[in-house]
Amino acid sequence: MAFLSAVKMAMVSVIPSDTDRESTLLRRARAGDPAAFRTLFERHAPAVWRFLRDLLRDEAAADEATQETFVRAHGRLSALRDGDRLGAWLLGIARNVYLETRRRRGMTHVDVDDEAHEGQVEAVLPTPSPEDLLLDRELEGLLAEALGALREERRAALLLRIDHGLPYEEIASVMGWSLPKVKNEIHRARLQLRERLADHVGGHS
């Protein structure tokens, strides 16, 4: 659809969020102003689509899931009390859409986590962080593969942190977890990514 094509075109350059203006837009959207909702969509759809693409690993499925996310959001705007949390709220809806899509398609994830030796890993890992790796075009494919090997819930939490910049408290809200669990899962995800990429990064300059 045309508006989803616009999402992809906007992914490189997303309009910076202006809190006051966004609150105004949210009030107008709640009152039924379609132009206001369209602007909110244009601001937040790129992040929602990217999150869904990274979870579903399928751009066409991410298109459909993004559309469904905003259809649901439009019908639930009155439930959002804090306009400052709009981005995290939308990602929470997107995560639910993803889980339903996975169940509907019979998607399964093979959990290849090996947590028995995680405590021994840090001493031998290379120094680049997952954030550094995201900036390296050469490593994009390897990073995508490593992300795909993570347990689904762990991958979602890590993406919310390093790709969408959510604070731990908001990730806890999106995932329905306690704050300690968020910190633990993200820590384990970082270790697993760095371990899987250790051979490549060790020789990378």
Secondary structure, 3 states (H helix, E strand, C coil): CHHHHHHHHCCCCCCCCCHHHHHHHHHHHHCCCHHHHHHHHHHHHHHHHHHHHHHHCCHHHHHHHHHHHHHHHHHCHHHCCCHHHHHHHHHHHHHHHHHHHHHHHCCCCCCCCCHHHHHHCHHHCCCCCHHHHHCCHHHHHHHHHHHHHCCHHHHHHHHHHHCCCCCHHHHHHHHCCCHHHHHHHHHHHHHHHHHHCHHHHHCCC
